[in-house]
Amino acid sequence: MCGEAQAAQRSAGGRRSGLTAPGLSAQVLSGRATNAYALIRPPGHHAEPDKAMGFCFFNNIAIAARYAQAKYSVRKVAIVDFDVHHGNGTQTIFWEDPSVLFISLHQDSNYPIGRGLATERGQGKGHGFNINVPLPPGSGRGAYAAAMDRVVVPALNAFGPDLILVSSGFDASYLDPLSSMMASSDCYRAMASKLVAAAAKHCAGRLIFLHEGGYSEVYVPYCGLAVMEALSGIQSGVKDPMIEEVYNYGYQELQAHQDLVIQHSASFVKDIAP
């Protein structure tokens, strides 16, 4: 078996997978840990039920959600995806499922082309449990903060999850070669902190991040460290040497055209049934 296939199986929960998605779900749901970060490769959120896609072989976060529901009788799972690319596979898998709330913050009209529109809301009993926030290219801390405060957190409050899973992609950073966004390590820290607070409010802190994209070898480590510091409450003392540069970029604050997109997606929160 080739190395890629072995890695994909282990990330998805194959043998010797204690530090992968289902393994860490077990740690958190059994009470041995409050939260966790699954630093796994390959990523998973593009994988559809019947095909691999976009560097993804198996949908790790969907497997973790189903594992939690089957093994630990978790009733409601919320999945927040802030990878810069739309989590098309995760959306497809839970399209008709009201027990899983899927929220995706992604760059509009990036990969996969034609997916992740705000009008994609779910189907049947799952209608209303799928929320997309297709942020315009050039979005930075203002847009991400507004999307979290006006869409993600209110949606989690309306849904009341028993477990929160996060597709944690760092490819919205200002140095990523596969996107046109302006997120900084502090932006990721702020999003993670808000999710920690939401998990504390709704599900006894049960929160699991699963690593997705991020293609800047220079900047991904600082973004990942910021998230892990927010999860652990431990400050490493390592400073992001580029934070001042990205913080002072023009148009980092919420822009009018970004506000309109967020306002549209926020209008759907009222349709989430508790």
C-alpha positions, 0 to 999 in steps of 0.5 A: 500500500502506498504511503498516501493511502496509508496516511489517508486511512489513518487520518480517517480513523484506521488502525493505530489512529489514536491521534486522528479524528475519531481517536481524539473524538473519543478522548474528548467525548469520554472526558479525558480531554476538554478539546483537541487539535487533530494535526492530520494529513491529508485533509478531508473536507472536499471528499464527497461520499463517492469520490476523492477531491481537492487533495482529500481522500476521505472526509475526516470531519464527517467520519468524526461526526458520525463516530461521535453520534454512533459511539457516544450517542451525541445527538447534535453536531455543529461543524464550522469550516473556515478553510478558504475553500468551500467544504463541498464534501461535508456539505453534500454528506449532511445535506439532508441531515438536521442533526448536523449544522454545517457553516462554511466561511470561504472565499467566494468563487474559489475552489470548487468553482460553483459551490458554496453559494449562500443560497445552498441551504440544505434539503428536506429535513436538512433545509436550514442547517447548511449556512455558507458565507462566501466572503469576497476576495480581499477579506481580512480581520473585519470580515472574519470577525463580523462573520463569526459574530453575526453568523457563526456564534448566533447559529451555534446559539440557535442550534445548541450543539452537543459537540463542535467540530472545526475544519481548520484551514489556514489558507485564508492567510495573507501569504497563502498562494491558493487564495486572495484573503488577508487573515493573520494569526491573530484572526485565527486566534480570535476565531478559535477563542470565540469557538472555545467560548461557544463550546463552553456555553453549549457542550461542556467545552467539547471542541475538536479542530481537524487540520485542513488546508494551508499552503504557506510554509512560512506562515501556517505555523504561526496561524496553527500555534495561535489556534492551539494557544487559544484551545489550551489557554497556554501562551508559548511566548512565540511571536508572529514576526509578520503580524505588524505587516498584515495588521497594517494592510489597507482594507483590513476592516469590514468593507461595505461589499463584505458586509452585504454578504455577511448580512445575507448569510446572517438572515438565514440563522433564524431558520435553524430549529433548536 
